[in-house]
Amino acid sequence: MSDAYDFSERIGRVEPSATLAISNLAAEKEAEGADIVDLSVGEPDFDTPENVVEAGKEALDAGHTGYTSSNGIPKLKEAIAEKLRGTGIDADADEVIVTPGGKQALYETFQTLIDDGDEVVLLDPAWVSYEAMAKLAGGDLSRVDLAPHGFQLEPALDDLAETVSDDTELLVVNSPSNPTGAVFSETALEGVRDLAVEHDVAVISDEIYERIIYDAEHVSLASLDGMADRTVTINGFSKAFSMTGWRLGYLHATDDFVGQAGKLHSHSVSCATNFVQRAGVEALENTDESVEEMRRAFADRRDLLVDLFDEHGVDVDVGDGAFYMMIPVDEDDQAWCEAAIEEAYVACVPGSAFNAPGHARISYAANEERLREAVDRLVSNDLL
């Protein structure tokens, strides 16, 4: 039988998400009865704060189940703008697009800015979907490797300066970083600013892990002099508020950008879910205590893992944010991760998925008992 589908060249540019592939394999093994310690997924293991859940229920009961204005309900956009002003960004509610998840905000940004052949610069290790989104938009990738610098940007600024040029259309910055947990210093971001201004480059600042920071200070790139008109700030509710399944995110940029990106938004997803947006207002306004409890728990887990790895002679670069850690493994990190799940029943993501071969990413969005169990299993199976 002949294949009736003639697939686009565009879709052939990308591979399925490696993180979701590992997570799906873990789910399959669990369905078969295996006890898997799943450290592959970037999802907080906490329940959504109860007051946010109640706000969602109340919105449903009040009948907020229809479409909203495409870019979001005014109350949420104003709450987001106020939150951004608190980080030093001169934000107005009309400069916000509310999206069904931060990933949609990123997708719309790439599609709005990138044409075929445009250069997109990534900082490696980089979250897997940046590459896919750039390629789907037709972009060509240039990459700066932060691995030799402990995954930090500041000592790699000379390398970045050699990469960014007048031909660069877009630079993607993610701090705190997925997959490393690195928080980039103000000096590093000022270096980004200087290069972006010099070469007239637009910058995505993905700040989805902004509220999950331990021993560092968060700096919003758009708050720096010269960056307000060239930065698209991406954020969302999944990580800080443990609202992954609610699918709520946003972008902030200039009026001109929002006008253009809003066309794609209106013709694709139409709007974010009505009652979820109203729960988002509650999350922004009344959950500081819950967020802090989760942040402290993540910090304790990070420190526990560092100690456990140190006991077994494994030296790791310790990040100051998010809930990820890159651990050095065999040169064939794909084979190592396959052995980890097949033999030790521990799910990790190959570092090569983030363009960081020889490493594996683990998520410590799991309780301390399970983290100890994971390390014990890896050690007993000679994987550490």
Secondary structure, DSSP 8 states (H G I E B T S, - for coil): --------TTGGG----HHHHHHHHHHHHHHTT---EE------SS---HHHHHHHHHHHHTT--S---TT--HHHHHHHHHHHHTTT----GGGEEEESSHHHHHHHHHHHH--TT-EEEEEES--HHHHHHHHHTT-EEEEEE-GGGTT-SGGGHHHHHHH--TTEEEEEEESS-TTT-----HHHHHHHHHHHHHHT-EEEEE-TTTT-BSSS----GGGSTT-TTTEEEEEESTTTTT-GGG--EEEE--HHHHHHHHHHHHHHT-S--HHHHHHHHHHHHH-HHHHHHHHHHHHHHHHHHHHHHHHTT------SBTTEEEEE--S-HHHHHHHHHHHS-EE-EEGGGGT-TTEEEEE--S-HHHHHHHHHHHHHTT--
